[in-house]
Amino acid sequence: MVERGAFGFFGRFSIGDPGLSIAFDRPRRQSGNEPQIAAALKYRYRQLPPTVAMLARLPLYLRLVRIDKPIGSLLLLWPTLNALWIASSGRPSPMLLLIFVLGTLLMRSAGCAINDYADRDFDKHVKRTENRPITSGKIAAWEAVALAAALSLIAFLLILPLNTLTK
């Protein structure tokens, strides 16, 4: 069954096991047994080969970096692209355009991950944020920090093709 989500028909999906599906359209209600669910998920992931386990957890990482809420990315891209167009007299090179768009998206995602890490204790008490991956125990806090660091490093590597004055 396909449900309508943030990007049209992007609602429910699963990788391999239907029990690992994640809904992006709205958060689930808390049933009171989230620690038991998180423990069962961790046990289930340990039984899988590492690459399959990583792919099975991909929806959780996507929720962590708020891929289901594109408004933050659009709000950051708007001034970035405006500045790029003005600085290049209306004709930015495709390479610069790609670097700036990817850098903006990667740093926004890293910011979301590190924000969830910083607010992990507070978010448990807020109804709107209690189902986030770190707060609900589906992702460990160190995983969010590692993801934020990896995304930041990838964004940093984007400046390598730029000229010396820009670096």
BALOBA-1460 file (C-alpha; in Angstrom, 3 decimals):
// residues 167
<rec num="1" residu="m" x="0.000" y="0.000" z="0.000"/>
<rec num="2" residu="v" x="1.392" y="3.393" z="-0.969"/>
<rec num="3" residu="e" x="0.539" y="6.345" z="1.214"/>
<rec num="4" residu="r" x="1.013" y="9.986" z="0.442"/>
<rec num="5" residu="g" x="4.058" y="11.478" z="2.207"/>
<rec num="6" residu="a" x="6.222" y="14.591" z="2.145"/>
<rec num="7" residu="f" x="7.361" y="14.066" z="-1.464"/>
<rec num="8" residu="g" x="4.112" y="12.812" z="-2.965"/>
<rec num="9" residu="f" x="4.105" y="9.014" z="-3.028"/>
<rec num="10" residu="f" x="7.082" y="8.646" z="-0.690"/>
<rec num="11" residu="g" x="5.098" y="7.631" z="2.384"/>
<rec num="12" residu="r" x="5.877" y="4.093" z="3.475"/>
<rec num="13" residu="f" x="8.722" y="1.961" z="2.309"/>
<rec num="14" residu="s" x="10.803" y="-0.857" z="3.649"/>
<rec num="15" residu="i" x="14.118" y="-2.456" z="2.815"/>
<rec num="16" residu="g" x="14.037" y="-6.225" z="2.951"/>
<rec num="17" residu="d" x="11.922" y="-6.755" z="6.028"/>
<rec num="18" residu="p" x="8.388" y="-5.290" z="6.243"/>
<rec num="19" residu="g" x="8.869" y="-4.992" z="10.002"/>
<rec num="20" residu="l" x="11.535" y="-2.329" z="9.439"/>
<rec num="21" residu="s" x="9.334" y="0.070" z="7.474"/>
<rec num="22" residu="i" x="9.398" y="3.751" z="8.359"/>
<rec num="23" residu="a" x="6.552" y="6.174" z="7.753"/>
<rec num="24" residu="f" x="7.633" y="9.650" z="6.716"/>
<rec num="25" residu="d" x="4.135" y="11.065" z="6.506"/>
<rec num="26" residu="r" x="3.438" y="11.403" z="10.244"/>
<rec num="27" residu="p" x="5.056" y="10.199" z="13.466"/>
<rec num="28" residu="r" x="3.705" y="7.114" z="15.175"/>
<rec num="29" residu="r" x="2.003" y="7.356" z="18.512"/>
<rec num="30" residu="q" x="4.068" y="6.200" z="21.414"/>
<rec num="31" residu="s" x="2.853" y="2.900" z="22.773"/>
<rec num="32" residu="g" x="4.854" y="3.027" z="25.987"/>
<rec num="33" residu="n" x="7.171" y="0.154" z="25.068"/>
<rec num="34" residu="e" x="9.673" y="2.048" z="22.891"/>
<rec num="35" residu="p" x="12.749" y="0.734" z="24.794"/>
<rec num="36" residu="q" x="11.657" y="-2.849" z="24.093"/>
<rec num="37" residu="i" x="11.067" y="-2.019" z="20.418"/>
<rec num="38" residu="a" x="14.495" y="-0.354" z="20.145"/>
<rec num="39" residu="a" x="16.151" y="-3.389" z="21.788"/>
<rec num="40" residu="a" x="14.345" y="-5.738" z="19.392"/>
<rec num="41" residu="l" x="15.450" y="-3.641" z="16.399"/>
<rec num="42" residu="k" x="19.080" y="-3.648" z="17.575"/>
<rec num="43" residu="y" x="18.934" y="-7.445" z="18.005"/>
<rec num="44" residu="r" x="17.383" y="-7.833" z="14.570"/>
<rec num="45" residu="y" x="20.093" y="-5.660" z="12.974"/>
<rec num="46" residu="r" x="22.875" y="-7.693" z="14.627"/>
<rec num="47" residu="q" x="21.639" y="-10.813" z="12.861"/>
<rec num="48" residu="l" x="22.015" y="-9.212" z="9.411"/>
<rec num="49" residu="p" x="25.252" y="-8.900" z="7.425"/>
<rec num="50" residu="p" x="26.797" y="-5.415" z="7.942"/>
<rec num="51" residu="t" x="25.882" y="-3.984" z="4.532"/>
<rec num="52" residu="v" x="22.321" y="-5.249" z="4.733"/>
<rec num="53" residu="a" x="21.994" y="-3.919" z="8.288"/>
<rec num="54" residu="m" x="23.232" y="-0.514" z="7.132"/>
<rec num="55" residu="l" x="20.737" y="-0.477" z="4.268"/>
<rec num="56" residu="a" x="17.967" y="-1.550" z="6.631"/>
<rec num="57" residu="r" x="18.797" y="1.414" z="8.876"/>
<rec num="58" residu="l" x="18.966" y="3.867" z="5.959"/>
<rec num="59" residu="p" x="15.378" y="5.123" z="6.500"/>
<rec num="60" residu="l" x="16.295" y="5.983" z="10.097"/>
<rec num="61" residu="y" x="19.337" y="7.968" z="8.964"/>
<rec num="62" residu="l" x="17.220" y="9.736" z="6.338"/>
<rec num="63" residu="r" x="14.744" y="10.735" z="9.048"/>
<rec num="64" residu="l" x="17.658" y="11.904" z="11.212"/>
<rec num="65" residu="v" x="18.865" y="14.321" z="8.523"/>
<rec num="66" residu="r" x="15.263" y="15.409" z="7.797"/>
<rec num="67" residu="i" x="15.227" y="14.328" z="4.168"/>
<rec num="68" residu="d" x="11.448" y="14.125" z="4.543"/>
<rec num="69" residu="k" x="11.247" y="17.885" z="5.280"/>
<rec num="70" residu="p" x="12.788" y="19.744" z="2.325"/>
<rec num="71" residu="i" x="11.789" y="23.240" z="3.461"/>
<rec num="72" residu="g" x="15.003" y="23.687" z="5.482"/>
<rec num="73" residu="s" x="17.128" y="22.859" z="2.452"/>
<rec num="74" residu="l" x="15.131" y="25.192" z="0.258"/>
<rec num="75" residu="l" x="15.466" y="28.025" z="2.776"/>
<rec num="76" residu="l" x="19.253" y="27.592" z="2.740"/>
<rec num="77" residu="l" x="19.517" y="27.152" z="-1.023"/>
<rec num="78" residu="w" x="17.588" y="30.335" z="-1.824"/>
<rec num="79" residu="p" x="20.187" y="32.865" z="-0.554"/>
<rec num="80" residu="t" x="23.091" y="30.623" z="-1.575"/>
<rec num="81" residu="l" x="21.977" y="30.418" z="-5.186"/>
<rec num="82" residu="n" x="21.076" y="34.114" z="-5.265"/>
<rec num="83" residu="a" x="24.581" y="35.036" z="-4.107"/>
<rec num="84" residu="l" x="26.113" y="32.639" z="-6.640"/>
<rec num="85" residu="w" x="24.105" y="34.146" z="-9.490"/>
<rec num="86" residu="i" x="24.975" y="37.705" z="-8.452"/>
<rec num="87" residu="a" x="28.684" y="36.919" z="-8.015"/>
<rec num="88" residu="s" x="28.899" y="35.274" z="-11.444"/>
<rec num="89" residu="s" x="26.935" y="37.999" z="-13.292"/>
<rec num="90" residu="g" x="24.059" y="35.621" z="-13.947"/>
<rec num="91" residu="r" x="26.112" y="32.783" z="-15.454"/>
<rec num="92" residu="p" x="27.508" y="30.433" z="-12.802"/>
<rec num="93" residu="s" x="29.490" y="27.476" z="-14.049"/>
<rec num="94" residu="p" x="27.761" y="24.102" z="-13.696"/>
<rec num="95" residu="m" x="30.639" y="22.890" z="-11.492"/>
<rec num="96" residu="l" x="30.228" y="25.785" z="-9.049"/>
<rec num="97" residu="l" x="26.477" y="25.311" z="-9.050"/>
<rec num="98" residu="l" x="26.887" y="21.626" z="-8.202"/>
<rec num="99" residu="i" x="29.437" y="22.336" z="-5.461"/>
<rec num="100" residu="f" x="27.251" y="24.974" z="-3.803"/>
<rec num="101" residu="v" x="24.044" y="22.916" z="-3.980"/>
<rec num="102" residu="l" x="25.698" y="19.746" z="-2.654"/>
<rec num="103" residu="g" x="27.561" y="21.679" z="0.040"/>
<rec num="104" residu="t" x="24.360" y="23.345" z="1.216"/>
<rec num="105" residu="l" x="22.423" y="20.067" z="1.321"/>
<rec num="106" residu="l" x="25.225" y="18.179" z="3.078"/>
<rec num="107" residu="m" x="25.782" y="20.855" z="5.733"/>
<rec num="108" residu="r" x="22.062" y="21.201" z="6.386"/>
<rec num="109" residu="s" x="21.863" y="17.436" z="6.905"/>
<rec num="110" residu="a" x="24.892" y="17.475" z="9.201"/>
<rec num="111" residu="g" x="23.316" y="20.307" z="11.169"/>
<rec num="112" residu="c" x="20.091" y="18.343" z="11.636"/>
<rec num="113" residu="a" x="22.010" y="15.306" z="12.886"/>
<rec num="114" residu="i" x="24.129" y="17.262" z="15.371"/>
<rec num="115" residu="n" x="21.067" y="19.226" z="16.530"/>
<rec num="116" residu="d" x="19.253" y="15.984" z="17.337"/>
<rec num="117" residu="y" x="22.327" y="14.831" z="19.249"/>
<rec num="118" residu="a" x="22.491" y="18.070" z="21.244"/>
<rec num="119" residu="d" x="18.749" y="18.041" z="22.028"/>
<rec num="120" residu="r" x="18.404" y="14.303" z="22.665"/>
<rec num="121" residu="d" x="17.545" y="14.661" z="26.370"/>
<rec num="122" residu="f" x="15.211" y="17.615" z="25.875"/>
<rec num="123" residu="d" x="13.372" y="16.137" z="22.865"/>
<rec num="124" residu="k" x="12.032" y="13.259" z="24.966"/>
<rec num="125" residu="h" x="9.726" y="15.699" z="26.748"/>
<rec num="126" residu="v" x="8.393" y="17.495" z="23.654"/>
<rec num="127" residu="k" x="5.465" y="15.854" z="21.888"/>
<rec num="128" residu="r" x="6.545" y="17.019" z="18.407"/>
<rec num="129" residu="t" x="10.073" y="15.600" z="18.753"/>
<rec num="130" residu="e" x="9.614" y="12.515" z="20.916"/>
<rec num="131" residu="n" x="9.616" y="10.150" z="17.902"/>
<rec num="132" residu="r" x="12.902" y="11.307" z="16.388"/>
<rec num="133" residu="p" x="15.397" y="8.466" z="15.793"/>
<rec num="134" residu="i" x="17.825" y="9.336" z="18.627"/>
<rec num="135" residu="t" x="15.152" y="10.209" z="21.158"/>
<rec num="136" residu="s" x="13.184" y="7.024" z="20.509"/>
<rec num="137" residu="g" x="16.362" y="4.901" z="20.798"/>
<rec num="138" residu="k" x="16.367" y="3.634" z="17.209"/>
<rec num="139" residu="i" x="19.745" y="5.299" z="16.535"/>
<rec num="140" residu="a" x="22.526" y="5.652" z="19.090"/>
<rec num="141" residu="a" x="23.844" y="9.125" z="19.909"/>
<rec num="142" residu="w" x="27.325" y="8.263" z="18.617"/>
<rec num="143" residu="e" x="25.815" y="7.329" z="15.243"/>
<rec num="144" residu="a" x="24.371" y="10.822" z="14.881"/>
<rec num="145" residu="v" x="27.727" y="12.411" z="15.701"/>
<rec num="146" residu="a" x="29.506" y="10.074" z="13.258"/>
<rec num="147" residu="l" x="26.965" y="10.849" z="10.539"/>
<rec num="148" residu="a" x="27.309" y="14.609" z="11.125"/>
<rec num="149" residu="a" x="31.112" y="14.327" z="10.996"/>
<rec num="150" residu="a" x="31.030" y="12.237" z="7.803"/>
<rec num="151" residu="l" x="28.624" y="14.642" z="6.072"/>
<rec num="152" residu="s" x="30.746" y="17.630" z="7.146"/>
<rec num="153" residu="l" x="33.900" y="15.959" z="5.838"/>
<rec num="154" residu="i" x="32.265" y="15.237" z="2.484"/>
<rec num="155" residu="a" x="31.088" y="18.861" z="2.299"/>
<rec num="156" residu="f" x="34.619" y="20.033" z="3.119"/>
<rec num="157" residu="l" x="36.046" y="17.871" z="0.337"/>
<rec num="158" residu="l" x="33.842" y="19.748" z="-2.129"/>
<rec num="159" residu="i" x="36.164" y="22.759" z="-1.952"/>
<rec num="160" residu="l" x="39.137" y="20.826" z="-3.373"/>
<rec num="161" residu="p" x="38.216" y="21.474" z="-7.033"/>
<rec num="162" residu="l" x="37.983" y="25.243" z="-6.383"/>
<rec num="163" residu="n" x="40.819" y="27.666" z="-7.146"/>
<rec num="164" residu="t" x="43.515" y="28.604" z="-4.603"/>
<rec num="165" residu="l" x="42.051" y="32.014" z="-3.720"/>
<rec num="166" residu="t" x="38.704" y="30.421" z="-2.858"/>
<rec num="167" residu="k" x="40.284" y="27.755" z="-0.604"/>
